[in-house]
Amino acid sequence: MSDFAGVDFFKEAQLSTGKVAVPPGIYVATIMTFEKNKSRNNDDKLDITFDLGKEYFQHTESFNLWHSTSDQAKKISEEQLSRLAKAVGFENSWPDSFADFVGKQLRVVVKQSPGSGQYADKMYTNIVGYMPLEDESSTSSTPESGGSAVGGKPRLRG
């Protein structure tokens, strides 16, 4: 017997045509995944997926912490990840495990960047800043979304 017994399949269901860029602003985010992957150049990189709430769901940022040809790219990624770590409470050093980041909440500053080349007509989401969740010193009137996407559960992939 099928696991889908009694469930209709809609052959005419339309697939999404593209990803929507998150409008610039400050959003409450939850770290959903924290995983080491390979870059296009076959270097190790860290991919962190953030849940940005019900309306925008998830966004992934990559950190080139192990870049083999650019010390500058590595340094930039280390500085950005250090800011993220401080925003979720790791003030002085790295935790023992990637898993220690999963499920942590913080506020993220989002901007949009235009694509280039064949993607020049698209806008892309970029997280450009990290703030502690409890830091309410910002008086920004930009959107703040709360909570996780329905059914979203933090997880560690490795």
Stockholm file with secondary structure:
# STOCKHOLM 1.0

chainA/1-158         MSDFAGVDFFKEAQLSTGKVAVPPGIYVATIMTFEKNKSRNNDDKLDITFDLGKEYFQHTESFNLWHSTSDQAKKISEEQLSRLAKAVGFENSWPDSFADFVGKQLRVVVKQSPGSGQYADKMYTNIVGYMPLEDESSTSSTPESGGSAVGGKPRLRG
#=GR chainA/1-158 SS CCTTTTCCCCTTCCCCCCCCCCCSEEEEEEEEEEEEEECTTSCEEEEEEEECCTTTCEEEEEECTTCSSCHHHHHHHHHHHHHHHHHTTCCSSCCSCGGGTTTCEEEEEEEEEECCGGGTTCEEEEEEEEEETTCCCCCCCSCCCCSCCTTCCCCCCC
#=GC SS_cons         CCTTTTCCCCTTCCCCCCCCCCCSEEEEEEEEEEEEEECTTSCEEEEEEEECCTTTCEEEEEECTTCSSCHHHHHHHHHHHHHHHHHTTCCSSCCSCGGGTTTCEEEEEEEEEECCGGGTTCEEEEEEEEEETTCCCCCCCSCCCCSCCTTCCCCCCC
//
